């Protein structure tokens, strides 16, 4: 029952889980040969991550309202500490 639960939450196959459990029983350590997972901000994907969007929005210094190429009003960004 526990093995099935571990397979479900880790995404490993039954054989992989049995190997890892046996490895742990023998050496009290688990060596994962898959390597470190890629961080979400480094992963190539079609949509930007929240961190990427927030980084872009943090670069905004002011908003300029223009009409026919002429500046009507400039809105400075007021930063708050949350």
C-alpha positions as CSV (number, residue, x, y, z in Angstrom):
1,X,0.0,0.0,0.0
2,X,2.8,2.4,0.9
3,X,4.7,1.4,-2.2
4,X,1.7,2.2,-4.4
5,X,1.3,5.6,-2.7
6,X,5.0,6.4,-3.2
7,X,4.8,5.5,-6.9
8,X,1.8,7.7,-7.3
9,X,3.2,10.8,-5.7
10,X,6.7,10.5,-7.2
11,X,5.8,9.4,-10.7
12,X,8.2,6.5,-10.5
13,X,7.4,3.1,-11.8
14,X,6.8,0.1,-9.5
15,X,10.2,-1.3,-10.5
16,X,12.0,2.0,-9.8
17,X,10.4,2.3,-6.4
18,X,11.3,-1.3,-5.4
19,X,14.9,-0.6,-6.4
20,X,15.0,2.6,-4.4
21,X,13.4,0.9,-1.3
22,X,15.9,-2.0,-1.6
23,X,18.8,0.5,-1.9
24,X,17.6,2.4,1.2
25,X,17.3,-0.8,3.2
26,X,20.9,-1.8,2.3
27,X,22.7,1.5,2.7
28,X,20.3,3.8,4.5
29,X,20.8,6.3,1.6
30,X,19.1,6.8,-1.8
31,X,21.2,7.8,-4.8
32,X,18.9,9.2,-7.5
33,X,20.6,8.8,-10.9
34,X,18.1,11.1,-12.7
35,X,20.1,14.3,-11.7
36,X,18.7,17.5,-10.4
37,X,15.4,18.7,-11.8
38,X,15.4,21.8,-14.0
39,X,14.1,24.9,-12.2
40,X,10.9,26.3,-13.6
41,X,12.5,29.6,-14.6
42,X,15.1,27.8,-16.6
43,X,12.6,25.4,-18.3
44,X,11.8,26.1,-21.9
45,X,8.0,26.6,-22.2
46,X,5.5,28.4,-24.3
47,X,4.2,30.6,-21.5
48,X,6.2,32.7,-19.1
49,X,6.4,31.8,-15.4
50,X,5.1,34.0,-12.7
51,X,8.6,34.9,-11.7
52,X,9.4,36.0,-15.2
53,X,6.2,38.2,-15.4
54,X,7.0,39.8,-12.0
55,X,10.5,40.5,-13.1
56,X,9.3,42.3,-16.2
57,X,6.7,44.3,-14.3
58,X,9.3,45.3,-11.7
59,X,11.2,47.1,-14.5
60,X,8.3,49.6,-15.1
61,X,9.3,53.0,-14.0
62,X,6.5,55.2,-15.4
63,X,3.5,55.0,-17.7
64,X,3.1,57.7,-20.4
65,X,-0.3,58.6,-21.8
66,X,0.0,59.8,-25.4
67,X,-2.4,61.0,-28.0
68,X,-1.3,61.5,-31.6
69,X,2.3,61.2,-30.6
70,X,2.1,63.9,-28.0
71,X,2.5,63.2,-24.3
72,X,-0.7,64.0,-22.4
73,X,0.1,62.8,-18.9
74,X,2.9,60.9,-17.2
75,X,2.1,58.5,-14.3
76,X,5.0,57.7,-12.0
77,X,4.9,54.3,-10.3
78,X,4.4,54.5,-6.6
79,X,6.2,51.5,-5.0
80,X,4.9,50.0,-1.8
81,X,6.7,47.6,0.6
82,X,4.6,44.5,1.2
